[in-house]
Amino acid sequence: MFSIRKRLLASVIVVLLFSTFCEGLATYFAVQQQVDRLLDNSLKQVALSLNSIHSGEIPFLKKGALLPADDSLVVQIHDPISGITFISRNMEKLPIAERTGFSDILIDGRPWRLYTSQNFTGQIVEVAQPAVLRSEVAIKTAKPILIPLVVAVPVIALILWIFIRHGFSSLEGASRAIARRSPTSLQPLSMKGMPVELAPLVNSLNDLLARLSDSFKLQSRFASDAAHELRTPLTALNLQIQLAERAKTEEAKAKAFGRLKEGIKRATRLVTQLLTMARLDPDNSEKPMAPLDLHALATSIQDEISVVAEQKGIEISTLEKSKAIVFGNKDALQLMITNLCDNAIRYTPKGGHIRIATGIEDGNGIVEVSDDGPGIPESERARIFERFYRVEGTKTIPGTGIGLAIVRRVAELHGGKPSLEDGLDGKGITFKISFPATQKQRSENQDEADDEYSDN
């Protein structure tokens, strides 16, 4: 782990130091150029002021007469005809430059700046100055500018630290607010006074809290519903056990145990359905998706439940209206269609018919389970997919009221939606589930539609 505040402050200080260093160098070199320009002009003016000296005056010139003895400048006057040379200091003679103007020379291994001119009588006048003197003058000139710049660095760093600390106070406040919360508090965090940069993080956290709240509500409702629904079958089982214990004849015992077995089956079915609903709830619905042929899936389910349907004298068939390929979880879709078929078998009377139809409508894959049973009143169709809801007048038929809730949940997990229509031959009911088909399937359907249009 690392501290964003420390990393940010360190980065800002490094940038500040680097920029200050660059600015200091730029300032020094600018001052150096100005000093060089001024001192070069001084060398030139001194040399031009001595252009009036004649060769006859050179032997009589005295050191220090032309310039003060402590002056940094050195003057040399050379007569190329007589070879007489005058130099204003006790030092090695200056080299005679090959051309007039400014040049850089070395004297005793040290750099000097030299200006050379030649007067109208032919004397060569040279004025030189140590380069180190120029650097000293540049440093003295730049120091009043550079010192405040250097002093400003820690002051700016302190101000930046205060601002950065203040900027992170909102994050620390949010962290403290979360730390003070109880484990059951899932209310969204307040956005009041929150900086714009933290808004996406807080919004995402609030979304997570909302999803957690919904998940906890679902789990709480599930536990409450399960306790409510299990109470009745467990009470019935307990009574049936007592009846079996009190039975005095073998026939009575057999009848009691038969009812007990049926009660256990119903309780087992209820528990299975409840566990199925729990697995389909949020955060437990991440299942692998793959392309599935709806008609092939419907045919396999028909084969599995045909025995049960035949025992009740019900005919079950499949119909492929058109080729339908969808992305889905095979186990979940199989459970959905099986529940619809099981529901139809339980409510369809002997001699009835059940049909599983698949196809494509409006770019969506569809599954229809139709029967010619008693149907569902219009007034109750809106609540038919609710958990544990059962239509009035069907309480005597074995069931848990969870099967259709599972159907709706599976459809939602696949981006689909369940709906109700009239059943076969205007009787019974049709449960219709639609969900998106694969892109390939849509393209094939569009090509078929185009071919049909071109034929017409």
C-alpha positions in Angstrom: 0.0 0.0 0.0 1.1 3.6 -0.6 -0.1 7.0 0.4 -1.6 9.1 -2.4 -1.1 12.2 -0.4 2.6 11.6 0.2 3.2 10.5 -3.4 1.4 13.6 -4.7 3.3 15.9 -2.3 6.6 14.3 -3.3 5.8 14.6 -7.0 4.8 18.3 -6.6 8.0 19.1 -4.6 10.2 17.3 -7.2 8.6 19.3 -10.0 8.9 22.5 -8.0 12.6 21.9 -7.3 13.3 21.0 -10.9 11.4 24.1 -12.2 13.2 26.3 -9.6 16.6 24.9 -10.7 15.8 25.4 -14.4 14.6 29.0 -13.7 17.7 29.7 -11.6 19.9 28.5 -14.4 18.0 30.5 -17.0 18.2 33.6 -14.8 21.9 33.2 -14.2 22.7 32.7 -17.9 20.6 35.7 -18.8 22.4 37.8 -16.2 25.8 36.4 -17.5 24.9 37.5 -21.0 24.0 41.0 -19.9 27.2 41.3 -17.8 29.3 40.0 -20.7 27.7 42.5 -23.0 28.4 45.4 -20.6 32.0 44.4 -19.9 32.7 43.8 -23.6 31.4 47.3 -24.3 33.7 48.5 -21.5 36.7 46.8 -23.1 36.0 48.2 -26.5 35.5 51.8 -25.1 38.9 51.6 -23.3 40.7 50.3 -26.4 39.1 53.0 -28.6 40.1 55.7 -26.1 43.8 54.8 -26.6 43.8 54.8 -30.4 45.3 58.4 -30.3 48.7 57.3 -28.8 51.7 57.5 -31.2 54.6 55.2 -31.4 56.9 57.8 -30.0 54.9 58.0 -26.8 55.0 54.3 -26.0 58.5 54.3 -24.4 57.4 57.1 -22.0 54.2 55.5 -20.8 54.1 54.5 -17.2 52.4 51.5 -15.7 49.3 52.6 -13.9 49.2 55.9 -15.8 46.5 54.7 -18.2 44.4 52.7 -15.7 44.3 52.4 -11.9 46.7 49.9 -10.5 43.9 47.8 -8.9 41.7 47.8 -12.0 40.9 44.4 -13.4 41.7 45.5 -17.0 45.1 45.0 -18.6 46.2 47.3 -21.5 48.9 46.5 -24.0 50.1 48.8 -26.8 52.4 47.2 -29.4 54.2 49.0 -32.2 54.8 46.4 -34.9 57.4 48.5 -36.7 59.8 49.2 -33.8 58.7 46.1 -31.8 58.2 48.3 -28.7 55.4 46.9 -26.4 53.8 48.6 -23.4 51.7 46.6 -20.8 50.0 48.2 -17.9 50.8 45.4 -15.4 53.8 43.3 -14.4 52.8 40.2 -16.2 53.4 38.2 -19.3 52.8 40.0 -22.5 49.4 39.5 -24.1 49.5 37.5 -27.3 49.0 39.6 -30.5 45.6 38.6 -31.9 45.5 37.8 -35.6 42.4 40.0 -36.1 40.7 42.9 -34.5 37.7 42.5 -32.3 36.8 40.2 -29.4 38.5 36.9 -28.7 39.0 34.5 -25.9 42.6 33.6 -24.8 44.4 31.6 -22.2 47.0 33.2 -19.9 48.7 30.9 -17.4 46.0 28.4 -18.1 43.2 30.8 -17.2 40.6 32.2 -19.6 40.7 35.9 -20.5 38.5 38.1 -22.6 40.4 40.2 -25.1 39.5 43.1 -27.4 42.0 44.1 -30.1 42.1 47.3 -32.2 44.6 49.1 -34.4 44.8 52.9 -34.5 45.5 55.0 -37.6 49.3 55.1 -36.9 49.5 51.3 -36.9 49.8 50.6 -33.1 47.9 47.5 -31.9 45.9 48.3 -28.8 44.7 45.3 -26.7 42.5 45.4 -23.6 42.0 42.1 -21.6 40.0 41.1 -18.6 40.0 37.8 -16.6 36.9 35.7 -17.4 36.6 34.7 -13.7 35.9 38.3 -12.9 32.9 38.3 -15.2 31.5 35.2 -13.5 31.9 36.9 -10.1 30.1 40.0 -11.3 27.3 37.8 -12.9 26.8 35.9 -9.6 26.7 39.1 -7.5 24.2 40.6 -10.0 22.0 37.4 -10.0 22.1 36.8 -6.3 19.3 39.3 -5.4 17.1 37.5 -7.9 18.1 33.9 -7.0 17.9 34.2 -3.2 14.2 35.0 -3.1 13.6 32.2 -5.6 15.4 29.6 -3.4 13.7 30.9 -0.2 10.3 30.6 -1.9 10.7 26.9 -2.5 10.0 25.7 1.1 7.3 28.3 1.5 5.5 27.1 -1.6 6.0 23.5 -0.5 4.4 24.3 2.8 1.5 26.0 1.1 1.0 23.0 -1.2 1.1 20.6 1.7 -1.6 22.6 3.5 -3.8 22.6 0.3 -3.2 18.9 -0.4 -4.1 18.0 3.2 -7.2 20.1 3.0 -8.1 18.5 -0.3 -7.9 15.0 1.2 -9.9 15.9 4.3 -13.1 15.0 2.3 -11.8 11.5 1.7 -10.8 11.2 5.3 -14.3 12.4 6.3 -16.0 9.8 4.1 -13.7 7.1 5.6 -14.6 8.1 9.1 -18.3 8.2 8.2 -18.1 4.6 6.9 -16.0 3.4 9.9 -18.7 4.8 12.3 -21.5 2.9 10.5 -23.0 -0.2 11.9 -22.9 -3.4 9.8 -26.6 -3.2 9.1 -26.5 0.5 7.9 -26.7 0.5 4.2 -27.9 4.1 3.6 -26.1 5.9 0.8 -23.3 8.3 1.6 -24.0 12.0 1.5 -22.6 13.9 -1.5 -22.7 17.2 0.4 -19.3 18.9 0.3 -17.9 16.0 -1.8 -15.3 17.1 -4.4 -16.0 16.3 -8.0 -13.1 13.9 -8.2 -14.5 11.7 -5.5 -18.1 11.7 -6.9 -17.6 8.6 -9.2 -16.2 6.6 -6.3 -18.9 7.6 -3.9 -21.6 7.0 -6.5 -20.2 3.5 -7.2 -20.1 2.8 -3.4 -23.7 4.0 -3.1 -24.7 1.8 -5.9 -23.0 -1.1 -4.2 -24.8 -0.3 -0.9 -28.1 -0.2 -2.8 -27.5 -3.6 -4.3 -26.5 -5.0 -1.0 -29.6 -3.6 0.6 -31.8 -5.2 -2.1 -29.9 -8.5 -1.7 -30.4 -8.4 2.1 -34.1 -7.6 1.6 -34.4 -10.5 -0.7 -32.6 -12.9 1.7 -34.8 -11.7 4.5 -37.9 -12.1 2.5 -36.8 -15.5 1.4 -36.1 -16.6 5.0 -39.5 -15.2 6.1 -41.3 -16.9 3.2 -39.5 -20.2 3.6 -40.4 -20.2 7.3 -44.0 -19.4 6.6 -44.4 -22.0 3.8 -42.5 -24.8 5.6 -44.6 -24.4 8.8 -47.7 -25.9 7.2 -46.2 -29.0 5.6 -44.1 -29.7 8.7 -47.2 -29.4 10.9 -49.0 -31.7 8.5 -46.2 -34.3 8.6 -46.2 -34.2 12.4 -50.0 -34.9 12.4 -49.6 -37.7 9.9 -46.9 -39.3 12.0 -49.2 -39.2 15.0 -52.1 -40.7 13.0 -49.7 -43.5 11.8 -48.7 -44.2 15.4 -52.4 -44.3 16.5 -53.5 -46.6 13.6 -54.7 -49.9 15.0 -55.2 -51.9 11.8 -52.7 -52.6 9.0 -55.0 -51.0 6.5 -55.2 -47.8 8.6 -51.4 -47.8 9.0 -50.8 -48.3 5.3 -53.2 -45.4 4.5 -51.5 -43.2 7.1 -48.0 -44.0 5.8 -49.2 -43.4 2.2 -50.3 -39.9 3.2 -47.0 -39.4 5.1 -45.0 -40.3 2.0 -47.0 -37.8 -0.1 -46.5 -35.2 2.6 -42.7 -35.8 2.6 -42.7 -35.6 -1.2 -44.5 -32.2 -1.1 -42.1 -30.9 1.6 -39.1 -32.2 -0.4 -40.5 -30.5 -3.5 -41.0 -27.2 -1.6 -37.5 -27.3 -0.2 -36.1 -28.0 -3.6 -38.0 -25.1 -5.1 -36.9 -22.7 -2.3 -33.2 -23.6 -2.8 -33.7 -23.1 -6.6 -35.0 -19.6 -5.9 -32.1 -18.8 -3.6 -29.6 -19.8 -6.3 -31.4 -17.6 -8.8 -31.3 -14.5 -6.6 -28.8 -11.6 -7.2 -25.1 -12.4 -6.6 -25.9 -16.1 -7.1 -26.8 -15.9 -10.8 -23.4 -15.8 -12.5 -23.8 -18.8 -14.8 -22.0 -19.7 -18.0 -23.9 -18.7 -21.1 -23.7 -20.6 -24.5 -25.7 -20.7 -27.7 -28.7 -23.1 -27.3 -31.2 -24.5 -29.7 -34.6 -24.0 -28.1 -36.4 -26.7 -30.1 -33.7 -29.3 -29.1 -34.1 -28.3 -25.5 -37.9 -28.5 -25.7 -37.7 -32.0 -27.3 -35.4 -33.3 -24.5 -37.8 -32.0 -21.9 -40.8 -33.6 -23.7 -39.0 -37.0 -23.5 -38.4 -36.6 -19.8 -42.0 -35.7 -18.8 -43.9 -37.7 -21.3 -44.2 -40.6 -18.9 -45.8 -38.4 -16.2 -48.2 -36.9 -18.8 -49.2 -40.3 -20.1 -50.1 -41.4 -16.6 -52.7 -38.6 -16.5 -53.8 -39.3 -20.0 -52.4 -36.0 -21.3 -50.9 -35.7 -24.8 -47.7 -33.5 -24.9 -46.1 -32.4 -28.2 -43.5 -29.9 -29.5 -43.7 -27.4 -32.3 -40.8 -25.6 -34.0 -42.3 -22.4 -35.6 -38.8 -21.3 -36.7 -35.2 -22.0 -35.9 -34.4 -20.3 -32.6 -30.8 -20.1 -31.2 -30.4 -18.0 -28.0 -27.6 -17.4 -25.5 -28.4 -19.0 -22.2 -27.7 -21.3 -19.4 -28.9 -24.7 -20.3 -29.7 -25.9 -16.7 -31.7 -22.7 -15.9 -33.7 -22.7 -19.2 -34.4 -26.5 -18.7 -35.6 -25.8 -15.2 -37.8 -22.9 -16.5 -39.5 -25.0 -19.3 -39.8 -28.1 -17.0 -41.6 -26.0 -14.3 -44.0 -24.6 -17.0 -44.7 -28.1 -18.2 -45.1 -29.5 -14.7 -47.5 -26.7 -13.9 -49.5 -27.5 -17.1 -49.7 -31.3 -16.3 -51.0 -30.6 -12.8 -53.8 -28.3 -13.9 -54.7 -29.9 -17.2 -57.5 -32.6 -16.9 -57.3 -36.1 -18.3 -57.5 -36.2 -22.0 -56.0 -32.7 -22.3 -53.2 -31.5 -24.6 -50.0 -29.6 -23.8 -47.8 -28.1 -26.5 -44.2 -26.7 -26.3 -43.6 -24.3 -29.1 -40.3 -22.5 -30.0 -39.4 -19.9 -32.6 -38.4 -16.3 -33.4 -40.7 -13.3 -33.2 -39.5 -9.7 -33.7 -35.9 -10.7 -33.4 -36.4 -12.5 -30.1 -36.4 -16.2 -29.2 -39.7 -17.5 -27.7 -40.8 -20.5 -25.7 -44.5 -21.1 -25.4 -46.1 -23.8 -23.1 -49.8 -24.0 -23.9 -52.6 -26.2 -22.5 -56.4 -26.6 -22.8 -57.0 -26.7 -19.1 -59.1 -24.4 -16.9 -56.9 -21.4 -17.6 -56.3 -18.4 -15.3 -58.8 -15.6 -14.8 -57.8 -12.2 -16.1 -58.0 -10.7 -12.7 -55.3 -13.0 -11.3 -52.9 -13.0 -14.2 -51.0 -9.9 -12.9 -49.9 -11.8 -9.7 -49.4 -15.2 -11.1 -45.6 -14.9 -11.1 -45.3 -13.8 -7.4 -43.7 -16.1 -4.9 -46.1 -18.4 -3.1 -49.1 -16.9 -4.9 -51.7 -19.5 -6.0 -54.9 -18.9 -8.0 -58.1 -19.1 -6.0 -59.8 -22.5 -6.4 -56.5 -24.4 -6.9 -55.5 -24.9 -3.3 -56.5 -28.5 -3.5 -54.1 -29.3 -6.2 -50.6 -30.0 -4.9 -48.2 -27.1 -5.4 -45.8 -24.7 -3.7 -46.5 -21.4 -5.5 -42.8 -21.1 -6.4 -42.6 -22.7 -9.8 -43.8 -19.6 -11.8 -41.6 -17.3 -9.7 -38.7 -19.4 -10.8 -39.9 -19.1 -14.4 -39.9 -15.3 -14.1 -36.5 -15.1 -12.5 -34.9 -17.3 -15.1 -36.4 -15.2 -17.9 -35.1 -12.0 -16.2 -31.6 -13.5 -15.9 -31.7 -14.0 -19.7 -32.9 -10.6 -20.5 -36.4 -11.9 -21.2 -39.9 -11.3 -20.1 -42.8 -13.7 -19.3 -46.4 -13.1 -20.5 -49.7 -14.8 -20.6 -52.0 -15.5 -23.6 -55.0 -17.8 -24.3 -54.3 -21.5 -24.6 -55.1 -24.1 -27.2 -58.3 -23.8 -29.1 -59.3 -20.8 -27.0 -59.1 -22.8 -23.8 -56.5 -23.0 -21.0 -53.5 -20.7 -20.9 -50.2 -20.1 -22.8 -47.1 -19.1 -20.9 -44.9 -17.2 -23.3 -41.2 -16.4 -22.6 -39.2 -14.2 -24.9 -35.5 -13.3 -24.8 -32.9 -12.0 -27.2 -31.7 -14.3 -29.9 -28.0 -14.6 -31.0 -26.7 -12.1 -33.5 -26.2 -14.9 -36.0 -29.8 -16.1 -35.6 -31.0 -12.5 -36.2 -28.9 -12.3 -39.4 -30.2 -15.6 -40.6 -33.8 -14.5 -40.0 -33.2 -11.2 -41.8 -31.7 -13.0 -44.8 -34.8 -15.3 -44.9 -37.1 -12.3 -44.7 -35.1 -10.6 -47.6 -35.3 -13.8 -49.7 -39.1 -14.0 -49.1 -39.5 -10.3 -50.0 -37.4 -10.8 -53.2 -39.5 -13.8 -54.2 -42.7 -11.9 -53.9 
